[in-house]
Amino acid sequence: MGFDSSRIQKKFEEFAYVLDFLPRGKMSRGAFKAEPIVQLVGESYFTLLEATAVRNLTLSLGERIYIGKDLYRDKVSHITGRILYENLTAVARNELSTILGEIINKQEGRFVEFFNNTSAITPRMHSLELLPGIGKKYMWNILRAREQKPFTSFQDMIDRTEITDPAKLILKRIIEELSEEPKYRLFTRSM
């Protein structure tokens, strides 16, 4: 019995946020591309993307746009491809933290569920320990608190554990996953 690659379902972003918009294009491999370029971060998997924007259109930093696979794209003509963190423009890198923070707050329930349901990665390491600033002490505080009652919000976590800003911990981890090639991923998918 062979490997059936058709059974693997690829995950695509439906919506993304504008990190940078280059209406006149950019230099690419020594040649100038004169088409409008937009750098994006995906809403679901935090995929970093570059796309060609529709001509004669202006996009705003932080704007949420549809990039799904069907024909209803009105601001992006096509996705050029995934890009690495290091290939983001200075403006895009600067905007990334702010936009990710907004996404995390809009999807608070998703991340609260992460804290409620996450488990050990290995017999000696819990996935909570992959969050910057979470060691064994904080991990055990979170596990004991969620055992008593699942968390309902970031504020509930702050009130019941010694964690001061769960959203900030998630933000730091996402940026770490995007800017490095970590052994374990919690929130992003690998290139």
SVG drawing of the C-alpha trace seen along z (x, -y; Angstrom):
<svg xmlns="http://www.w3.org/2000/svg" viewBox="-17 -54 38 56">
<polyline fill="none" stroke="black" stroke-width="0.4" points="0.0,0.0 1.6,-3.3 1.4,-6.8 -1.7,-8.7 -0.8,-12.3 -4.4,-13.3 -5.5,-12.6 -3.3,-15.5 -5.5,-18.5 -3.6,-21.8 -4.6,-24.7 -5.0,-28.0 -5.7,-31.4 -9.1,-33.0 -8.3,-36.4 -5.1,-38.3 -4.0,-41.7 -1.9,-44.2 1.6,-44.6 3.0,-46.7 1.8,-48.0 4.2,-48.9 2.1,-50.5 5.0,-50.8 6.5,-47.4 9.9,-46.4 13.3,-45.1 13.3,-41.3 16.5,-39.3 18.1,-42.4 15.1,-43.2 12.4,-45.8 8.8,-44.4 6.5,-47.2 3.3,-45.6 1.7,-46.7 2.9,-44.3 1.4,-43.7 2.9,-41.8 0.3,-40.1 -0.1,-38.0 -2.8,-35.4 -5.6,-35.5 -5.8,-31.8 -2.3,-30.3 -0.2,-33.5 1.2,-32.7 3.5,-35.4 2.5,-36.0 3.3,-38.3 0.7,-39.1 0.1,-41.2 -2.5,-43.8 -5.2,-44.9 -3.9,-47.9 -5.0,-51.4 -6.1,-50.4 -4.7,-51.7 -4.5,-49.3 -4.1,-50.6 -1.7,-49.1 -3.7,-46.8 -6.6,-46.4 -8.2,-43.0 -8.7,-41.6 -10.1,-38.4 -7.4,-36.2 -9.3,-32.9 -9.0,-30.6 -12.3,-31.5 -13.0,-34.4 -14.3,-36.9 -10.9,-38.5 -11.4,-42.2 -8.1,-43.6 -5.5,-40.9 -5.1,-39.6 -3.0,-36.6 -0.8,-35.3 2.8,-35.3 3.7,-32.9 4.8,-32.5 7.7,-34.6 10.1,-34.3 10.2,-36.8 13.6,-38.0 12.0,-39.0 9.5,-41.3 10.1,-45.0 11.0,-47.2 7.5,-48.6 6.0,-45.1 8.2,-43.9 7.2,-47.0 3.5,-46.5 3.6,-42.7 3.4,-42.9 0.6,-45.4 -1.5,-43.4 -0.8,-40.1 -1.9,-41.6 -5.2,-42.7 -5.8,-39.2 -5.0,-37.6 -7.5,-39.9 -10.2,-39.3 -9.7,-35.6 -9.4,-35.5 -11.6,-32.4 -9.3,-30.4 -6.3,-31.2 -8.1,-30.7 -9.0,-27.2 -5.3,-26.6 -4.5,-27.3 -7.5,-25.0 -6.6,-22.1 -2.9,-22.1 -0.9,-19.1 2.6,-17.7 4.8,-17.5 7.2,-15.0 7.3,-13.3 9.5,-16.1 8.1,-19.2 4.6,-20.7 3.6,-22.9 2.9,-25.7 6.7,-25.9 7.2,-26.9 5.6,-30.3 8.3,-32.8 8.4,-33.5 6.5,-30.2 8.6,-27.9 7.6,-25.0 6.2,-27.2 3.9,-29.1 3.0,-26.0 1.9,-24.3 -0.1,-27.4 -2.0,-27.3 -2.6,-23.5 -3.9,-23.7 -6.2,-26.6 -7.7,-25.1 -8.2,-21.8 -10.5,-23.6 -12.4,-25.3 -11.6,-26.1 -10.5,-29.6 -13.1,-31.8 -11.0,-34.8 -7.5,-36.3 -8.7,-38.4 -9.9,-35.1 -6.4,-33.7 -4.8,-36.9 -7.1,-36.7 -6.5,-33.0 -2.8,-32.6 0.3,-34.7 0.4,-35.3 0.2,-39.1 -0.5,-39.2 -1.4,-35.9 -1.9,-37.7 1.6,-39.1 3.1,-35.6 1.2,-34.3 2.4,-37.2 6.0,-36.6 5.7,-32.9 4.1,-33.6 6.9,-36.1 9.4,-33.5 7.9,-30.9 7.8,-33.2 11.3,-34.6 13.1,-31.3 12.7,-27.7 11.6,-26.2 11.6,-22.5 7.9,-22.7 5.2,-24.9 2.1,-25.9 0.4,-28.6 2.0,-28.7 2.7,-26.1 6.2,-25.4 7.4,-26.6"/>
</svg>
